[in-house]
C-alpha cells in the first residue's frame, strides 16, 4: 500500500544517497503503474509520483527545492545537517 510515508521514505533515501536518482524514478514509475494507494490520498500521491517519475528528464530534473516542496506536500519537512568530513 503506497502512502505519504512510503513516498517520504523513498525521497529521504534519495536525499541520504541510499538510492540513486534512476532508482527513485524507477520506483516512482512502478508505484504509479502498479501501486495500491491509500484511498483518501490517491490523487495527491499520484501527482507526487508523476513528478518523481519525470525527474530523469533533463527538462524536469529534481532539485533540492523540488524535494523540499514534494516532502511538504506529503506533510514532511526537510532539514539539512552539515558535519565535518
C-alpha positions in Angstrom: 0.0 0.0 0.0 1.5 3.3 -1.1 1.1 6.1 1.4 2.6 9.5 2.1 5.0 7.8 4.5 6.1 5.3 1.7 6.9 8.1 -0.7 8.5 10.3 2.0 10.8 7.3 2.9 11.9 6.9 -0.7 12.6 10.6 -1.1 14.6 10.5 2.2 16.6 7.6 0.9 17.4 9.5 -2.2 18.5 12.6 -0.3 20.6 10.5 2.0 22.3 8.9 -1.1 21.0 5.5 -0.2 19.4 5.2 -3.6 20.2 6.9 -6.9 18.0 9.2 -9.0 17.4 6.4 -11.5 16.4 4.1 -8.7 13.9 6.7 -7.3 12.5 7.4 -10.8 12.1 3.6 -11.5 10.4 3.1 -8.1 8.0 6.0 -8.7 7.1 4.8 -12.2 6.4 1.3 -10.9 4.5 2.6 -7.9 2.3 4.8 -10.1 1.5 1.9 -12.5 1.1 -1.0 -10.1 0.8 0.5 -6.6 -2.3 0.5 -4.5 -2.9 3.8 -2.8 -4.4 4.9 0.4 -7.8 5.8 -1.0 -8.1 9.2 0.6 -4.7 10.2 -0.7 -4.7 8.6 -4.1 -4.9 11.8 -6.2 -2.3 13.7 -4.2 0.0 10.7 -4.2 -0.4 10.2 -8.0 0.7 13.8 -8.5 3.8 13.5 -6.4 4.7 10.1 -8.0 4.2 11.6 -11.5 6.7 14.4 -10.7 9.2 11.9 -9.3 8.7 9.6 -12.4 9.7 12.5 -14.7 12.8 13.5 -12.7 15.2 11.8 -15.1 14.1 14.0 -18.0 16.6 16.9 -18.3 13.8 19.5 -18.6 12.3 18.4 -15.3 15.2 17.3 -13.1 15.0 17.1 -9.4 16.4 20.0 -7.3 16.7 20.3 -3.6 13.8 22.8 -3.7 11.7 20.2 -5.6 12.4 17.6 -3.0 11.6 20.1 -0.2 8.3 21.0 -1.9 7.3 17.4 -2.5 8.0 16.5 1.1 6.0 19.5 2.2 3.1 18.3 0.1 3.3 14.9 1.8 3.3 16.5 5.3 7.0 16.4 6.0 9.7 19.0 6.4 13.3 18.6 5.3 16.3 19.7 7.4 20.0 19.8 6.4 22.7 18.8 8.8 26.3 19.7 8.0 29.1 17.7 9.7 32.9 17.6 9.3 34.1 15.0 6.9 
